[in-house]
């Protein structure tokens, strides 16, 4: 089974600049990919005061390490760059067998080679106002000099495959609470959110849960492949919120992230859409957002009630 977007991001933060590695992994690769946690903490300090220009403000790299038995055989897409938001994102695929049998030092070298080589595809995009050469040089220095020997990490033994997934969520929110609001409410003053460590912890706990399985009147996704694709949408949203919500503690920011999920889910059937709204509702509950200002109703039913 795949633990989509298992809760780790490789973090590089500069002035108005964020770079993150997202793990898309099999459960049996969970410990082996834990080295990303270590690199994340090291990179925060290394890149803290570095600047590369306003051309890219957010840089997401998905690191895929999936047991071939569970591989969905999805083709890697080309890098996507949003000129308006200055967000760049793409995926890289690790050799599962090589990574699982490597030592952590070897894994660091594998990640370094993959990431640095991938920057060649960014050069082809010809993004303005971004110093790619300086970024590449600093990234090379970081991987060269970073030490993982002083940190206790995973053992190097290959892990046994597991069919177990986290227990399914026990919630099914009352939509009437989260769908409150109409067009006239959309002009209300911005809601500033109270984001603390407990809120972040609840978001992380929600991300760990198996999603889109049978629950109540919901029969579950039509297939395991469909379930994993749906779960990946919600887990990706949670990853972004966990990483960015402290710097953007606003209701409008959260709803903008919701819209991205909705745009990617237009072809889902009604039952799956309802469950997507249920998970969005749970996120609203955690963040203490009382209304979506009609956003969820408009997407689910085509109008606001």
Buried (B, 14 or more C-beta within 10 A) or exposed (E): BBBBBBBBBBBBBBEEBBBBBBBBBBBBBBBBBBBBBBBBEBBEEBBEEBEBBEBBBBBBBBBBBBBEEBEBEEEEEEBEBEEEEBBBBBBBBBEBEEBBEBEBEBBBBBBBEBBBEBBEEBEEBEBEEBBBEEBBEBBBEBBEEBEBEEEEBBEBEBBEEEEEBEEBBEEBBEBEEBBBBBEEEBEEEEBEBEBEEEBBEBBEBBBBBBBBBEBEEBEBBEEBBBBBBBBBBBBBBBBBBBBBBBEBBBBEBBBEBBEBBBEBBEEBEEBBBBBBBBBBBBBBBBBEBBBBBBBBBBBBEEEBE
